[in-house]
Amino acid sequence: MSASRTEDRTAPRPAGTSPWLPVAPCTPASCARHTGAARPPLRAALRLLAGCAWVLLGVVCAAPVRLLPRGPRMWLLRYWARGIPRAFGVRVTVRVHPYARGTGGGELVVANHISWLDIPLVAAVLPGRMLAKTEVRDWPLLGRLAGFGSTLFIDRDRLRALPGAVGTVAAALRSGSRVVVFPEGSTWCGRGRGGPFRPAVFQAAIDAEVCVRPVRITYGTGGAGAAAFVGDDPLTASLWRVVRAAGLTAEVSVLPSIPARAYASVSAHGEPGRRELARAARAAVLGSDRTTTRRTATTARTGTTARTAVTARTAVTARGAAKAATPSPAPTALPVPIQAPAAATTSAARRPPPQTAVASDRANRPSASVHH
């Protein structure tokens, strides 16, 4: 069975939910348990009070802050978002990879989804317009805050509304806005491989010809499971679990951007580019840092696209093939040692081994991890 089919396995769908909505197999009983050190109840209650007060301060100040110019407004948003996990007792580490450079215009930020903490964590590093379900509007306090933050709402229960939502996101990206999306569509506990990235929102990045910025969120082993907000877990229970977890850490890794324009054409397998782009972004977020998938346009006249997979595995394969091409001594099992003349030996040493070309061709092929 292919890896893509394995990733699509989810838990049994609850009654009354739409058949196209993603459902994670994670449950609070199996995934959201804290096994590390715990804060005393009194200290945890103080943390909870401090965190709720900080969130309420952002709700109160949201209206006047919207009147400020973009620069000061973004600075205040990042400062407020940075204080949310700190107020709840979560220590945050931000890691920006060397090749993660800003695009200077609109960009689509995609991240894995584990907890409600993911939203302020991403906003503290890459503030932008969040894409959220329409039900968020009705949430107390947070719904009003989402409205002040220019959140883009999508009706996930109506499949017919999907093209309009893609067009809305594309228009926001063309205007230079940064749009933040959690393309798994549901929260996962973070212990497994996570869910597949839904490709629809990546079509907006292709239409707007912007870059996709992958962001990886991980929570430390000391508080494993405490931050997970999965299944039918109530928000109050998740809040209490977070403030009770002593030493809970979170790491935000900003990864190199992926140009969506390179995925505008249909792949050689007849698959839409948005699906390939979604898989490339998922591989960056949930895979290895050293695995990068890219497309390189050959010429504008032919419109063909060459795909190259640069992975650590292919580098090891090339080195191993080159090493295997080096002449080895004659085996001792031969009854008579075979020795070549000195001139022939010198000429053979100057010629590159024939296996090197095979290794080079193998390194230029796409690996199996790119095309499922």
C-alpha positions in Angstrom: 0.0 0.0 0.0 1.4 3.5 -0.9 2.3 6.0 1.7 -0.3 8.4 0.6 -3.1 5.9 1.2 -1.7 5.1 4.6 -1.7 8.8 5.5 -5.4 9.1 4.6 -6.5 6.6 7.3 -8.5 8.3 9.9 -10.8 7.4 12.8 -14.4 6.4 12.2 -16.4 9.5 11.3 -18.8 10.8 13.9 -22.4 10.9 13.0 -23.7 14.1 11.5 -20.3 15.3 10.1 -19.7 16.1 6.5 -18.1 13.2 4.6 -15.3 15.3 3.1 -14.1 16.9 6.4 -10.9 15.4 7.8 -11.2 13.4 11.1 -8.1 12.6 13.1 -7.7 9.3 14.9 -6.4 11.1 18.0 -8.5 11.1 21.2 -8.0 12.9 24.5 -7.8 9.6 26.4 -5.1 8.2 24.2 -3.1 11.2 23.2 -3.7 14.2 25.5 -2.1 12.8 28.7 0.7 14.5 30.6 3.4 12.2 32.0 5.9 14.7 33.2 6.2 16.9 36.3 3.1 18.8 37.3 2.7 22.2 38.9 0.9 22.5 42.2 -2.8 23.3 41.7 -2.4 26.8 43.2 0.4 27.8 40.9 -1.5 26.3 37.9 -4.5 28.3 38.8 -2.4 31.5 38.8 -1.0 30.6 35.4 -4.5 30.1 34.1 -5.6 33.4 35.5 -2.6 35.2 33.9 -3.1 33.6 30.5 -6.8 34.4 30.4 -6.2 38.0 31.5 -3.6 38.4 28.7 -6.0 37.1 26.1 -8.7 39.4 27.4 -6.3 42.3 27.1 -5.8 41.6 23.5 -9.6 41.4 22.9 -10.1 44.8 24.6 -7.2 46.5 22.7 -8.0 44.9 19.3 -10.4 47.7 18.1 -8.1 50.7 18.7 -5.0 48.8 17.5 -6.7 48.3 14.1 -6.5 52.1 13.6 -2.7 52.1 13.8 -0.5 51.9 10.7 0.5 48.4 9.5 4.0 48.5 11.0 3.1 49.3 14.6 0.0 47.1 14.3 2.1 44.0 13.3 4.6 44.7 16.1 1.9 44.9 18.7 0.3 41.7 17.3 3.6 39.8 17.6 4.2 41.1 21.1 0.8 40.1 22.3 0.9 36.7 20.6 4.4 36.0 22.0 3.0 36.7 25.5 0.2 34.1 25.3 2.3 30.9 25.6 4.5 32.6 28.1 1.5 33.6 30.3 0.3 30.0 30.3 3.8 28.7 31.3 5.1 27.5 27.9 8.7 28.1 27.0 9.1 28.9 23.3 12.1 28.4 21.0 12.1 29.8 17.5 14.4 28.3 14.9 14.8 30.0 11.5 16.7 27.9 9.0 19.5 29.5 7.0 17.7 29.5 3.7 14.4 30.7 5.1 14.4 34.2 3.6 11.4 36.5 3.3 9.7 36.8 -0.1 8.9 40.5 0.4 5.2 40.0 -0.8 2.3 37.8 -0.1 3.0 34.3 1.1 1.0 31.3 2.2 2.2 30.0 5.6 1.3 26.3 6.3 1.9 24.5 9.5 1.0 21.3 11.3 -1.8 21.5 13.8 -1.6 20.1 17.3 -3.1 22.6 19.7 -4.8 25.9 20.2 -1.4 27.1 21.1 -0.3 26.8 17.4 -2.2 30.0 16.5 -0.3 32.4 18.8 2.9 30.5 18.2 2.7 31.2 14.4 1.4 34.7 14.9 4.4 35.6 17.1 6.8 34.7 14.3 4.9 35.2 11.1 1.8 37.3 11.8 -0.8 37.3 9.1 -4.5 36.6 8.2 -5.7 33.3 9.6 -7.9 31.0 7.7 -10.6 29.6 10.0 -13.9 27.9 9.9 -17.0 30.0 10.2 -17.9 28.5 13.6 -15.1 30.5 15.1 -17.1 33.7 14.7 -19.6 32.5 17.3 -16.9 31.6 19.9 -17.0 33.9 23.0 -14.1 36.5 23.0 -12.0 34.6 20.5 -14.6 35.0 17.7 -14.5 38.8 18.2 -10.7 38.7 18.3 -10.7 36.7 15.1 -12.9 39.3 13.4 -10.6 42.2 14.5 -7.6 40.2 13.1 -9.0 40.2 9.5 -9.5 36.4 9.7 -10.6 34.7 6.5 -13.5 32.5 7.2 -14.5 29.4 5.3 -17.7 27.3 5.4 -16.3 23.8 5.6 -19.8 22.2 5.6 -20.6 23.5 2.1 -18.4 22.0 -0.6 -19.8 24.4 -3.1 -18.3 27.3 -1.2 -14.8 25.9 -1.7 -14.0 27.6 -5.0 -15.1 30.9 -3.6 -12.9 30.4 -0.5 -9.9 29.6 -2.8 -10.6 32.8 -4.7 -10.8 34.8 -1.5 -7.4 33.5 -0.3 -5.8 34.1 -3.7 -7.0 37.7 -3.7 -5.6 38.2 -0.3 -2.2 36.8 -1.4 -2.2 38.9 -4.5 -2.7 42.0 -2.4 0.5 41.2 -0.5 -1.1 39.7 2.6 0.4 36.8 4.5 -2.2 34.0 5.0 -1.7 31.4 7.7 -3.3 28.0 7.1 -3.3 24.6 8.9 -3.9 22.4 5.9 -4.4 19.2 7.9 -7.9 20.5 8.6 -8.0 19.0 12.1 -5.7 18.8 15.1 -3.4 15.8 15.5 -1.5 14.8 18.7 1.9 15.1 17.1 3.1 11.7 18.1 2.6 10.1 14.7 3.1 11.3 11.1 0.1 13.6 11.2 -2.6 14.0 8.6 -2.4 14.7 4.8 -2.4 18.3 3.7 -5.6 19.3 1.9 -4.6 20.6 -1.6 -7.4 23.1 -2.2 -5.7 26.1 -0.4 -2.4 25.4 -2.3 -4.3 26.2 -5.6 -4.7 29.8 -4.2 -0.9 30.1 -3.9 -0.5 28.8 -7.4 -3.1 31.2 -8.8 -1.5 34.2 -6.9 2.1 33.0 -7.9 3.4 33.4 -4.4 5.6 31.2 -2.2 4.5 28.7 0.3 6.3 29.0 3.7 6.4 25.7 5.7 6.4 26.0 9.5 6.9 23.0 11.8 5.6 23.1 15.4 6.8 20.6 18.0 6.2 20.3 21.7 8.9 19.1 24.0 9.0 15.6 25.4 8.8 16.9 29.0 5.2 17.9 28.3 4.3 15.2 25.8 0.6 15.1 25.2 -0.2 18.1 27.5 -0.5 20.6 24.6 -2.6 18.3 22.3 -6.1 19.6 21.7 -7.8 16.7 19.8 -11.1 15.0 19.4 -13.9 16.2 21.6 -11.6 17.5 24.2 -13.2 20.6 25.9 -11.2 23.8 25.8 -11.3 24.2 29.6 -9.8 20.7 30.1 -7.0 21.6 27.6 -6.3 24.9 29.3 -6.0 23.2 32.7 -3.7 20.4 31.3 -1.4 23.0 29.8 -1.0 25.1 33.0 -0.5 22.0 35.1 2.3 20.7 32.8 5.6 21.9 34.3 8.4 22.4 31.8 6.2 22.4 28.7 8.2 23.6 25.7 7.3 24.5 22.2 9.6 24.9 19.1 8.7 26.8 16.0 10.8 26.0 12.9 10.6 28.4 9.9 11.6 26.4 6.9 12.7 27.5 3.4 9.9 28.7 1.1 8.6 26.7 -1.8 7.7 28.7 -5.0 4.2 27.8 -5.9 4.6 29.0 -9.5 6.8 26.0 -10.3 3.7 23.7 -9.6 1.3 25.5 -12.0 1.4 22.8 -14.6 0.1 19.2 -14.5 2.7 16.7 -13.4 4.0 13.9 -15.6 1.7 11.5 -13.8 -1.3 13.6 -14.8 -1.8 14.9 -11.3 -2.8 18.6 -10.5 0.1 20.7 -9.4 -1.7 21.6 -6.2 -1.5 18.0 -5.0 2.2 17.8 -5.6 2.7 21.2 -3.9 0.7 20.0 -0.9 2.9 16.9 -0.6 6.1 18.9 -0.9 4.9 21.2 1.8 3.9 18.3 4.0 7.3 16.6 3.5 9.0 19.8 4.6 6.8 20.2 7.7 6.6 16.6 8.9 9.6 15.1 7.1 13.4 15.7 7.4 15.0 19.1 7.1 17.5 17.7 4.5 14.8 16.6 2.1 13.8 19.3 -0.5 11.6 18.8 -3.5 11.7 21.3 -6.3 10.7 21.8 -9.9 12.8 23.6 -12.4 11.2 25.0 -15.6 13.3 24.1 -18.6 12.0 26.5 -21.3 9.0 28.7 -21.7 8.5 27.5 -25.3 7.9 23.9 -24.5 6.4 24.5 -21.1 7.9 21.2 -19.8 9.0 20.9 -16.2 11.9 18.9 -14.9 11.6 17.6 -11.4 14.6 17.0 -9.2 14.7 15.5 -5.7 17.6 16.5 -3.6 17.8 14.2 -0.6 20.4 12.9 1.8 19.5 9.4 0.6 20.5 10.1 -3.0 23.8 11.7 -1.8 24.6 8.6 0.1 23.7 6.4 -2.9 26.0 8.4 -5.1 28.9 8.2 -2.7 28.3 4.5 -2.2 28.2 3.9 -6.0 31.4 5.9 -6.5 33.1 4.0 -3.7 32.0 0.7 -5.2 33.5 1.7 -8.6 37.0 1.9 -7.1 39.1 -1.1 -8.2 39.6 -3.6 -5.5 42.4 -6.1 -5.0 42.1 -9.5 -6.7 40.4 -12.1 -4.4 42.7 -14.6 -2.8 40.4 -17.5 -3.9 41.7 -17.2 -7.5 44.3 -19.9 -8.3 46.5 -17.5 -10.3 46.7 -13.8 -9.5 45.8 -11.6 -12.5 48.1 -8.6 -12.8 47.8 -6.0 -15.5 50.8 -4.3 -17.1 51.9 -1.0 -15.5 50.9 1.1 -18.5 47.4 -0.3 -18.6 47.1 0.2 -14.9 48.0 3.9 -15.2 45.6 4.4 -18.1 42.8 2.7 -16.2 43.5 4.8 -13.1 43.1 8.0 -15.2 39.8 6.9 -16.7 36.7 7.6 -14.5 35.0 4.4 -13.4 31.9 3.6 -15.5 29.7 3.2 -12.4 30.1 6.9 -11.7 27.8 7.9 -14.6 25.2 5.5 -13.2 25.5 7.1 -9.8 25.1 10.5 -11.4 22.0 9.4 -13.3 20.5 7.9 -10.2 21.1 11.1 -8.2 19.2 13.1 -10.8 16.1 10.8 -10.7 13.2 11.7 -8.4 13.1 9.6 -5.3 10.2 7.4 -4.4 9.3 9.8 -1.6 8.3 12.5 -4.0 5.8 10.7 -6.2 3.5 8.4 -4.3 
